[in-house]
Amino acid sequence: MIELDNVAYNYGGAELFSGLNLQLAAGSFHFLTGPSGAGKTTLLKLCYGELVATSGQARLFGQDARGLDRDAVAQTRRRIGVVHQDCQFLDHLTLAENIALPLTVSGRTASAGDLSDLLGWVGLSKQTEQFPPQLSGGERQRAALARAVIMSPEVILADEPTGNVDWEMSQRLLSLLVELNKMGKTVLIATHDISLIRAAKAQVSARVLRLKDRRLQLAGADL
């Protein structure tokens, strides 16, 4: 589904990583770990076409990312749900309106029933009419996940989705991501939280990848 072949990326004239190979097969689950500044967020951006590799090839659903025009990139991103680290929302829109925004931008409308089911799935049914400043950190993270999956993407990329929440909430978010994987979605979670990865052992079979010293390596056997 997403393949990086001998990819390198330079930032500010310096090489962030090189010789990077990655395959995200349909229905697979991956954790991406590594020290701060190693390039985890950049790697995720290469996976959804926000950035183009300095060298090597990134293929998104069989298409060379370098050759995609703006419309093709937009179409590809509809197949990829991204949970960003900063969880930004539009403060003048309600929670429900923020979650439905990807559909609105694409000219589609979410049915009341589908939106209600999605809010219930992430445990935010009571916060539907609240505005982003009224939400807690955990509620914002769950809202970000709901927004990422409202287009029914095939791949979910999550950048430190549990970085700003307590342990109980991180477990709840992990369970939601595992549930998506059991529905057939491909999941890649970038995280520095090794405890989160260890806690996933009982829930999912996953590859753990470590980005360090400009290289991507398999950090361990399947969990």
TORTIZA-273693 format. One line per 10 residues: number of its first residue (from 0); their letters; for each residue x, y, z of C-alpha. Coordinates in steps of 0.25 Angstrom, whole numbers. Example, Ala and Ser with C-alpha at 12.3 -4.5 7.8 and 13.67 -1.06 7.14 Angstrom:
<sites>
0) AS) 49/-18/31 | 55/-4/29
</sites>
This chain:
<sites>
0) MIELDNVAYN) 0/0/0 | 11/10/4 | 26/6/0 | 38/14/2 | 50/9/-6 | 64/14/-2 | 59/27/2 | 67/39/7 | 62/52/12 | 71/65/14
10) YGGAELFSGL) 66/76/24 | 73/90/23 | 85/84/15 | 87/73/25 | 83/58/23 | 72/54/33 | 72/39/28 | 76/31/16 | 75/17/11 | 62/16/17
20) NLQLAAGSFH) 53/4/13 | 38/2/18 | 26/-6/14 | 13/-4/20 | 4/-16/15 | -11/-16/16 | -16/-19/30 | -2/-18/36 | 1/-11/49 | 14/-4/52
30) FLTGPSGAGK) 21/4/63 | 31/15/59 | 41/19/71 | 54/26/72 | 60/38/79 | 54/52/77 | 59/59/64 | 62/45/57 | 51/48/47 | 39/41/51
40) TTLLKLCYGE) 29/52/47 | 37/54/34 | 36/39/31 | 21/40/33 | 20/52/24 | 27/44/13 | 16/33/15 | 5/42/12 | 11/51/2 | 13/64/10
50) LVATSGQARL) 28/63/7 | 35/57/-5 | 48/49/-3 | 61/55/-6 | 65/42/-13 | 59/29/-14 | 45/25/-17 | 32/26/-9 | 20/19/-15 | 6/22/-10
60) FGQDARGLDR) -4/11/-14 | 5/7/-26 | 8/21/-31 | 21/29/-30 | 19/40/-20 | 28/49/-28 | 19/48/-41 | 6/52/-34 | 0/65/-37 | -8/73/-27
70) DAVAQTRRRI) -21/66/-30 | -15/52/-30 | -9/55/-16 | -22/60/-11 | -29/47/-16 | -18/39/-9 | -19/46/4 | -34/42/5 | -29/28/6 | -20/32/18
80) GVVHQDCQFL) -24/37/31 | -14/45/39 | -14/48/54 | -5/59/56 | 3/62/68 | -2/76/70 | -17/73/68 | -21/86/63 | -36/89/61 | -44/101/57
90) DHLTLAENIA) -49/108/70 | -61/114/64 | -67/101/59 | -73/90/69 | -67/77/71 | -76/70/62 | -73/81/51 | -58/79/53 | -59/64/52 | -68/65/39
100) LPLTVSGRTA) -58/75/33 | -51/66/23 | -64/62/17 | -69/76/16 | -56/80/9 | -58/68/-1 | -72/73/-4 | -79/62/4 | -88/62/16 | -88/52/28
110) SAGDLSDLLG) -101/46/31 | -106/49/45 | -106/34/48 | -92/32/43 | -86/44/51 | -93/40/63 | -88/26/62 | -74/31/61 | -75/40/72 | -80/29/81
120) WVGLSKQTEQ) -69/20/76 | -58/30/82 | -67/33/94 | -70/47/91 | -85/47/89 | -87/57/100 | -77/67/95 | -84/68/81 | -87/83/82 | -75/87/90
130) FPPQLSGGER) -64/95/84 | -50/91/84 | -45/101/95 | -55/93/104 | -49/80/102 | -39/73/110 | -26/67/104 | -31/53/104 | -44/58/97 | -36/65/87
140) QRAALARAVI) -28/53/83 | -40/44/82 | -46/55/73 | -34/56/65 | -35/41/63 | -50/42/59 | -46/53/49 | -35/44/43 | -45/32/40 | -57/39/36
150) MSPEVILADE) -53/37/21 | -52/22/24 | -37/22/20 | -29/9/17 | -17/14/25 | -16/21/39 | -3/29/42 | -3/34/56 | 8/43/61 | 10/42/76
160) PTGNVDWEMS) -5/41/78 | -3/38/93 | 8/48/96 | 0/58/104 | -10/49/111 | -9/41/124 | -7/26/124 | -22/22/124 | -25/30/112 | -13/25/105
170) QRLLSLLVEL) -18/11/107 | -32/15/102 | -26/22/89 | -18/9/87 | -30/1/88 | -37/9/77 | -25/8/68 | -25/-7/70 | -39/-8/67 | -37/-1/54
180) NKMGKTVLIA) -26/-11/50 | -35/-22/53 | -45/-16/43 | -34/-17/33 | -28/-4/34 | -13/-2/32 | -7/5/45 | 6/12/47 | 8/19/61 | 20/28/63
190) THDISLIRAA) 23/28/78 | 34/30/88 | 26/22/99 | 32/9/100 | 22/5/111 | 11/7/101 | 17/-3/91 | 19/-13/102 | 5/-11/106 | 0/-14/92
200) KAQVSARVLR) 6/-29/93 | -7/-35/98 | -15/-27/87 | -8/-28/74 | 3/-34/66 | 12/-22/61 | 26/-19/56 | 34/-9/64 | 43/0/55 | 54/9/61
210) LKDRRLQLAG) 59/21/54 | 72/24/59 | 86/29/54 | 79/32/40 | 75/18/38 | 62/10/40 | 63/-3/47 | 54/-14/52 | 55/-13/67 | 49/-26/70
220) ADL) 41/-38/66 | 26/-37/65 | 19/-34/78
</sites>
